[in-house]
């Protein structure tokens, strides 16, 4: 099936022509409405929001064509599980109300932040979202590995015995790997939206503070990392609400807040 690109009114669209004898040929794509929110594809009218959604509610890091399968948006569940687990982790790290024992995180990290995100990552493959698959599956593994560190049955902490310096160095290296990965993912959002970029940037800062906190070591850095984690979790919830709030269900409207240079009017291959 050959593809042709048409240009009209500064709007680029990719229209696939089927090689069937009597198949209709679309000659132009135009826009209308107060904010050019309606796209005319030949004689068909489509709302622009139905063709692309470039903010975190869908966990796409740029404008995109809709997936070829009619499925629910798994990103919302992934964002909720990430946000809630990260929020509690932030409270633990900041030592809210004097809490210093992180055992409460094991259940959350295993099931909600771990297993659920891992499953969401696989669903993102089905809806053809490479970025969502990579991030959700990876952070699901992050929380599963965090739970393993906290569980005595894995023997990770006990393997270092009384050598706290070796343990802190190992934890610092573990956090450093995740900081590098998160920084790479943050680079992939700098032309998306402010909420999506801010969430990844805040998590990167959180992990960097954890690295410094373990390698220096510095309890204050660990506590500050809890504050940035809480902030990142709140942004994650905002992104999740972007995929849930609709005019049919609520009076609230979640704005995408596009980054400078974001390609709001182009479909992403």
Order of alpha helices (4+ residues) and beta strands (2+ residues): beta-beta-beta-beta-beta-alpha-alpha-alpha-alpha-alpha-alpha-alpha
